[in-house]
Amino acid sequence: MNTAGLIATYETHIQAEDAIRELNRAGFRMKQLSIIGKGYHSEEHPVGFYTVGDRMKTWGGVGAFWGALWGMLFGAAFFWIPGIGLLGAAGPFGQVLAGALEGAALVGGVSVLGAALANIGVPRDAIVKYERSLRADRYLLIAHGSNEEIEQARAVIERSGAVDVGAFDTSGEEASEPVAG
């Protein structure tokens, strides 16, 4: 079975969370979703974070957003990424990002985030676009699955207010052109 992926970019955490809820209602498996975004906005600085079992708790900032996602998606973590800052990640991509941080001997000017995105098959030219989106306080929603599952996710995501949707496959080739939302 061929596996594929889809990355949708959202302007706000509310749009991203709504998209996750719509995917859940459509029957998309939550363990195949990841979200990445800044842990705060300039006017919403968190005071702190702590974990309780598999759940992340926070005081201040967009804590309600991240707290809801920790309950819906598999795994959660916050990372300090040089050049980007504090990023929250929920879902399986968090483990990929942690692995890239552990193997931080990077070659060719690729950032830790870029290495993690490349590890899941995102083409290099798209990596730059996604890093730029995160620096601009946008949120990335990543769906993984079979080609059929990704087409199901695309149908939901294209109606969800994403500003950009791009597909990739595990060979690292762009599976389709980005679609403006």
Backbone as a ProteinNet text record, in pm:
[ID]
protein_1_A
[PRIMARY]
MNTAGLIATYETHIQAEDAIRELNRAGFRMKQLSIIGKGYHSEEHPVGFYTVGDRMKTWGGVGAFWGALWGMLFGAAFFWIPGIGLLGAAGPFGQVLAGALEGAALVGGVSVLGAALANIGVPRDAIVKYERSLRADRYLLIAHGSNEEIEQARAVIERSGAVDVGAFDTSGEEASEPVAG
[TERTIARY]
85.4	0	89.5	63.1	134.9	83.5	177	135.4	164.1	85.2	94.6	72.6	86.5	63.7	8.2	-46.1	-106.8	-73.5	-33.6	-8.4	-97.4	-176.9	-263	-211.4	-211.4	-165.7	-287.2	-292.3	-403.4	-351	-427.4	-392	-406.8	-507.7	-535.9	-547.4	-527.1	-542.7	-688.6	-781.7	-924.6	-958.3	-908.1	-931.6	-871.8	-750.4	-684.2	-761.8	-805.1	-880.9	-1014.8	-1081.5	-1207	-1184.6	-1073.8	-1042.4	-1021.1	-952.5	-930.1	-1063.5	-1151.4	-1284.2	-1363.1	-1355.9	-1425.7	-1368.7	-1237.1	-1175.3	-1219.9	-1228.4	-1274.2	-1418.2	-1504.9	-1645.1	-1655.7	-1562.3	-1562.4	-1504.4	-1457.4	-1405.1	-1256.4	-1183.8	-1039.2	-976.3	-883.5	-822.4	-731.1	-758.1	-684.2	-536.4	-502.1	-361.3	-280.5	-346.6	-279.1	-269.7	-302.4	-296	-190.4	-126.1	-31.8	-61.3	-27.7	-37.4	88.1	134	252.5	217.4	257.4	235	305.8	316.5	379.8	297.9	366	298.9	233.3	250.7	194.4	188.9	117	120.3	176.9	215.3	282.7	201.5	68.8	-11.4	-54.8	-11.5	-56.6	61.9	147.3	264.1	224.5	265.4	234.1	320	266.4	340.6	418.1	364.2	433.6	357.4	424.7	366.8	399	312.2	342.8	263.4	302.6	231.7	164.6	52.1	-20.8	-51.6	22.8	6.1	40.5	-51.3	-31	-88.1	-128.2	-192.1	-101.2	-93	-14.6	-108.2	-62.7	-138.9	-58.1	-124	-55.8	-132.6	-62.1	-125.6	-105.9	-213.1	-201.2	-190.1	-174.7	-155.6	-271.4	-241.7	-343.7	-356.6	-351.5	-356.1	-478.6	-594.4	-716.3	-704.1	-644.2	-624.3	-535.1	-414.5	-321.9	-376	-440.5	-497.7	-600.9	-686.3	-786.5	-719.1	-613.1	-544.8	-472.2	-415.6	-344.8	-442.4	-567.9	-666.6	-713.3	-707.9	-757.9	-650.9	-528	-422.3	-322.4	-250.7	-153.3	-24.1	20.7	149.3	147.5	231.8	239.2	372.2	423.8	550.7	565.7	652.4	694.3	843.4	886.2	1026.1	1070.3	1195.3	1255.7	1334.7	1290	1353.8	1427.3	1560.9	1635.7	1581.5	1566	1515	1363.4	1294.6	1148.7	1096	1154.4	1110	1039.1	951.6	878.5	768	773	670.2	603.1	471.9	397.2	373.2	380.6	353.3	272.2	163.4	81.5	65.6	65.7	54	188.4	191	314.5	430.3	402.7	513.4	600.1	543.4	621.4	737	714.1	820.7	926.7	884	979.6	1065.9	1003.1	1076.5	1173.6	1130.7	1219.7	1340	1317.9	1428.3	1525.7	1473.9	1561.8	1642.9	1582.7	1656.2	1765.3	1737	1837.6	1955	1930	2036.7	2073.9	2099.7	2112.5	2234.1	2314.5	2425.7	2368.7	2323.2	2255.8	2354.6	2327	2416	2341.8	2411.8	2354.9	2264.3	2278.4	2200.7	2053.5	2016.7	1877.7	1853.2	1743.7	1709.4	1658.9	1646.7	1592.6	1450.6	1370	1233.8	1236.1	1323.7	1337.1	1376	1468	1508.8	1391.5	1310.7	1194.8	1093	1066.7	973.1	1026.4	1156.8	1216.7	1203.7	1215.6	1203.9	1066.6	962.9	830	797.7	891.5	873.6	839.5	844.5	812.3	930.1	904.2	1011.6	1078.3	1205.8	1287.2	1226.3	1175	1120	994.7	919.4	800.8	841.2	952.7	999.5	1020.9	1083.1	1107.8	975.6	875.4	743.4	681.1	691.2	630.1	703.4	835.8	911.2	871.2	856.1	814.4	673.8	584.8	449	452.5	536.2	545.2	604.5	703.6	760	653.9	556	448	330.9	353.4	252.4	135	154.5	50.5	63.4	-33.5	-37.6	-36.5	37.3	42.4	-31.7	-124.5	-196.2	-146	-93.8	-36	-120.8	-163.7	-237.5	-151.9	-147.3	-73.3	-171.3	-146.4	-231.2	-213.8	-304.7	-304.6	-347.9	-327.1	-370.2	-519.8	-598.9	-743.7	-777.5	-709.7	-733.8	-696	-588.2	-544.6	-643	-699.4	-801.9	-925.3	-961.7	-1072.2	-1040.1	-918.6	-877.2	-875.6	-826.6	-820.6	-960.3	-1060	-1196.7	-1245.7	-1214.6	-1255.1	-1172.4	-1040.9	-949.7	-973.8	-1004.2	-1025.8	-1147.8	-1238.8	-1356.1	-1334	-1214.2	-1191.6	-1127.3	-1102.4	-1042.6	-891.1	-828.5	-682.3	-636.2	-525	-470.8	-384.3	-344.5	-260.4	-276.3	-283	-288.8	-190.3	-97.4	-0.7	10.1	21.6	33.5	175.9	216.8	347.6	335.3	432	435.4	566.2	577.7	694.3	822.5	813.6	935.6	997.2	924.2	975.2	933.8	860.2	812.5	681.1	662.4	535.9	427	322.9	216.3	119.1	102.5	13.4	48.7	1.1	26.5	-50	6.9	-67.1	-196.3	-298.6	-428.6	-459.2	-488.8	-525.3	-661.3	-678.4	-805.6	-895.1
-117.9	0	123.6	215	342.2	432.4	504.1	600.2	740	832.3	969.7	1062.3	1190.1	1289.5	1416.6	1496.9	1622.5	1723.6	1844.6	1950.8	2068.7	2111.1	2228.7	2338.2	2459.7	2575	2658.9	2695.7	2775.5	2903.9	3010.5	3140.3	3141.2	3069.4	3074.3	2935	2928.4	2800.2	2757	2850.1	2815.5	2742.5	2790.8	2724.6	2583.8	2571	2440.3	2342.4	2388.7	2301.7	2261.7	2354.8	2321.9	2215.5	2226.8	2127.8	1989.8	1984.1	1855.8	1795.3	1878.3	1828	1776.8	1848.5	1804.2	1671.9	1658.1	1531.3	1417.9	1445.1	1345.4	1304.7	1402.8	1372.6	1292.5	1315.9	1244.9	1104.1	1068	933.8	917.3	1027.1	1017.8	983.3	888.8	844.1	952.1	989.8	1097.4	1063	936.7	897.8	921.8	960.9	990.3	1140.5	1219.9	1365.7	1423.2	1528.2	1605.6	1752.2	1832.2	1977.4	2039.7	2145.7	2218	2366.1	2437.3	2581.5	2642.2	2772.1	2841	2817.9	2809.1	2785.6	2908.6	3022	3147.7	3248.9	3356.2	3474.3	3588	3695.9	3802.7	3853.2	3853.3	3901.3	3788.7	3665.8	3550	3466.3	3520.3	3446.9	3345.6	3219.8	3121.7	3146.3	3110.7	3122.1	2993.6	2879	2752.7	2636.7	2521.1	2398.5	2285	2187.4	2066.5	1952.1	1829.2	1713.8	1636.6	1579.2	1490	1367.3	1259.5	1141.5	1178.5	1151.3	1185	1321	1400	1528.2	1642.9	1743.1	1862.9	1967	2034	2143.2	2270.8	2383.6	2510.8	2617.1	2719.4	2835.4	2951.9	3021.8	3139.3	3103.7	3205.1	3184.4	3112	3029.3	2953.1	2814.4	2809.4	2683.2	2600	2663.7	2587.7	2517.7	2585.8	2525.8	2402.3	2419.4	2307	2197.4	2233.2	2132.9	2047.2	2107.5	2031.4	1937.5	1985.4	1901.3	1785.1	1808.4	1699.3	1584.5	1616.9	1513.7	1443.2	1511.1	1453.9	1378.7	1427.6	1371.7	1293	1203.6	1116.6	1191.5	1194.9	1255.6	1406.6	1468.5	1613.7	1657.3	1767.5	1819.6	1964.5	2035.4	2168.9	2163.3	2232.9	2234.7	2378.6	2406.3	2534.5	2511	2571.9	2553	2682.7	2677.5	2797.6	2860.6	2991.7	3064.3	3072	2989.8	2989.7	3020.5	2956.7	2978.1	2856.3	2881.7	2775.1	2721.6	2591.1	2526.2	2417.5	2411.9	2300.2	2201.6	2074.2	1969.7	1860.8	1822.1	1711.9	1613.5	1485.8	1382.6	1319.8	1225.9	1151.8	1237	1354.4	1438.3	1485.6	1496.3	1534.1	1438.9	1309.8	1210.8	1225.7	1256.1	1277.3	1399.8	1505.8	1628	1602.5	1525.9	1491.7	1412.4	1320	1243.1	1330.9	1430.5	1523.4	1607.2	1645.3	1721.4	1637.6	1509.4	1420.9	1398.4	1391.3	1372.9	1506.1	1605.9	1744.7	1774.2	1674.9	1699.5	1707.9	1825.1	1843.7	1889.3	1849.4	1878.9	1962.7	2048.7	2121.7	2235.8	2292	2408.4	2381.3	2256.5	2221.9	2239.1	2305.6	2323	2191.6	2187.4	2069.2	2043.2	2148.4	2133.2	2084.7	2142.2	2100.5	1954.7	1908.6	1768.3	1678.1	1718.6	1637.8	1632.6	1745.6	1746.2	1661.1	1669.7	1586.5	1438.5	1404.2	1264	1204.9	1288.5	1234.4	1245	1299.3	1301.8	1436	1543.9	1676.2	1724.4	1768	1816.9	1942.4	1958.5	2068	2206.2	2230.5	2363.1	2391.4	2290	2308.5	2331	2272.6	2288.7	2436.2	2508.2	2651.5	2724.5	2692.2	2755	2726.5	2601.5	2566	2629.7	2638.3	2708.1	2854.9	2916.8	3057	3073.6	2980.8	2986.7	2979.6	2892.1	2881.6	3007.9	3066.4	3192.7	3302.6	3294.8	3393.5	3356.8	3267.9	3227.7	3151.6	3086.4	3000.7	2861.2	2776.1	2639.3	2542.7	2433.7	2329.5	2206.4	2156.8	2033.4	1928.9	1818.2	1712.8	1587.9	1532.1	1405.5	1301.8	1181.3	1069.6	956.4	877.8	761.8	707.1	617.4	561.6	671.7	650	747.8	775.2	672.1	687.6	771.5	745.4	822.7	969.5	994.1	1132.3	1205.3	1137.5	1201.7	1235.4	1147.2	1174.6	1299.1	1305.3	1419.3	1546.8	1538	1655.6	1714	1630.1	1677.6	1759.2	1715.2	1787.1	1914.7	1902.9	2015.6	2128.7	2098	2202.7	2288.3	2238.3	2316.3	2384.6	2370.8	2410.6	2547.7	2621.7	2753.5	2754.7	2646	2643	2743.8	2811.3	2906.7	2837.4	2713.8	2637.3	2489.6	2405.5	2261	2198.6	2118.5	2051.3	1905.4	1819	1675.1	1629.4	1522.1	1462.8	1311.8	1238.9	1094.4	1057.6	932.7	892.1	887.5	898	902.3	1041.6	1138.9	1275.2	1361	1305.9	1383.8	1451.5	1572.7	1643.5	1566.2	1524.3	1444.6	1528.1	1652.1	1739.6	1884.4	1970.6	2112.4	2163.9	2259.7	2320.4	2383.5	2380	2434	2547.2	2663.4	2776.4	2750.1	2786.1	2761	2878.2
0	0	0	-93.5	-97.6	12.4	76	176.8	125.1	170.8	124.3	242	215.9	318.7	259.2	347.5	308.9	417.5	378.6	475.6	440.2	536.9	521.3	612.9	564.7	641.8	680.9	809.8	862.7	925.5	909.8	967.3	1119.3	1172.4	1315.7	1375	1505.2	1574	1574.4	1569.8	1567.6	1437.3	1324.4	1195.6	1195.5	1248.1	1250.7	1339	1454.2	1545	1482.4	1415.5	1346.6	1239.8	1165.1	1061.9	1123.6	1236.7	1304.8	1347.3	1400.7	1441.4	1320.4	1207.7	1085.9	1035.4	1038.3	997.9	1089.3	1218.2	1314.1	1282	1256.6	1222.8	1093.1	999.7	871.6	883.6	1003.2	1025.3	1002.8	980.5	962.7	1097.4	1098	1224.1	1281.2	1405.9	1471.1	1489.4	1498.9	1514.2	1387.6	1279.8	1154.1	1128.9	1230.9	1218.6	1310.6	1264.4	1345.2	1323.8	1423.3	1408.9	1467.3	1402	1447.8	1445.2	1549.1	1552	1669.9	1666.8	1778.8	1904.2	2016.5	2143.1	2199.4	2133.6	2183.2	2070.2	2091.8	2006.2	2090.5	2028.2	2101.4	2219.8	2209.4	2321.3	2414.4	2388.7	2465.5	2513.5	2595.8	2641.5	2748.8	2731.9	2835.2	2958.7	3072.7	3197.3	3222.6	3180.4	3199.9	3140.8	3135.6	3082.6	3179.2	3185.6	3259.6	3200	3229.5	3175.9	3287.5	3253.9	3343.7	3260.7	3281.7	3197.1	3054.7	2962.3	2821.9	2786	2884	2856.3	2895.6	2809.7	2836	2895.3	2998.5	3059	3043	3039.2	3026.5	3103.4	3144.1	3205.8	3112.2	3078.6	2993.5	2847.1	2763.5	2620.6	2556	2456.9	2386	2448.6	2579.5	2652.3	2623.7	2609.5	2581.6	2446.3	2347.1	2215.4	2224	2280.4	2287.8	2379.1	2488	2577.3	2507.4	2425.9	2350.8	2251	2184.9	2086.8	2152.3	2271.1	2338.7	2364.2	2391.8	2416.9	2290.6	2175.1	2049.6	1971.1	1975.6	1891.9	1975.7	1910.5	1973.2	2000.5	2126.7	2161	2154.8	2234.7	2237.5	2294.5	2242	2291.9	2249.7	2320	2280.8	2253.7	2148.9	2108.5	2087.3	2120.6	2084	1956.4	1846	1715.6	1680.4	1668.4	1632.5	1504.3	1507.1	1392	1384.8	1463.8	1465.1	1603.6	1705.3	1842.7	1897.8	1993.3	2060.8	1971	1940.4	1859.1	1940.9	1930.7	1985.6	1873.4	1904.2	1805.4	1872.8	1810	1858.7	1744	1776.2	1674.2	1644.4	1550.2	1521.7	1471.7	1412	1365.6	1481.9	1602	1719.8	1743.8	1722	1738.3	1630.3	1507.6	1398.3	1428.5	1478	1512.8	1627.8	1727.2	1839	1788.5	1696.6	1639.2	1564.1	1491.8	1419.9	1518.2	1630.3	1732.2	1796.4	1819.6	1879.9	1786.4	1656.7	1558.9	1497.4	1580.2	1535.6	1448.9	1412.6	1321.5	1180.4	1141	1013.3	907.6	785.1	673.1	570.7	501.6	389.4	426.4	545	582.1	609.2	630.3	658.6	807.4	843	983.7	1042.2	1174	1240.8	1191.3	1182.4	1132.4	987.6	906.6	767.6	755.2	840.7	838.8	874.1	972.4	1011.4	897.7	833	720.6	605	578	473	507.3	635.5	678.1	649.2	644	612.3	463.8	383.2	238.8	178	255.6	202.7	116.8	-6.7	-94.1	-37.7	-68.2	-13.6	-41.6	-163.1	-192.8	-109.9	-74.5	9.6	155.9	198.8	336.7	368.6	278.3	298.4	318.9	238.9	249.1	386	433.9	562	679.8	672.7	777.3	783.7	667.3	660.5	721.1	694.3	750.9	902.8	957.6	1103.4	1164.6	1099.1	1148.4	1150.2	1059.6	1050.5	1141.9	1237.4	1336.7	1277.6	1165.4	1109.2	1169.7	1139	1190.6	1073.7	1088.1	986.6	1038.3	959.8	989.8	891.7	942.8	859.2	874.4	760.5	759.1	687.8	743.6	685.1	659	556.2	532.8	393.4	358.1	222.9	126.5	-1	-100.6	-87.3	-63	-47.6	76.6	187	309.2	290.4	219.2	196.9	106.5	8.2	-74.9	8.3	102.7	194.6	278.3	332.4	413	329.3	206.3	118.4	97.4	76.6	54.4	174.1	294.8	415.5	430.3	414.6	436.5	337.2	212.7	113	144.9	228.6	270.3	405.2	462	601.3	620.5	515.1	529.4	528.8	485.5	476.2	371.5	399.7	302.6	198.2	225.6	134	167.4	64.9	84.1	-13.5	37.6	-47.4	-10	-109.5	-86.1	-115.8	-52.3	-77.3	-63.3	-117.8	-96	-28.6	12.1	90.3	9.2	-123.7	-204.4	-203.8	-146.4	-139.2	-256.6	-352.6	-466.8	-429.4	-474.1	-450.7	-523.4	-451.8	-509.8	-589.2	-552.9	-628.6	-598.9	-684.1	-665.9	-543.4	-470.3	-360.2	-412.7	-329.5	-365.2	-269	-321	-233.2	-174.5	-45.2	21.3	20.2
[MASK]
+++++++++++++++++++++++++++++++++++++++++++++++++++++++++++++++++++++++++++++++++++++++++++++++++++++++++++++++++++++++++++++++++++++++++++++++++++++++++++++++++++++++++++++++++++++

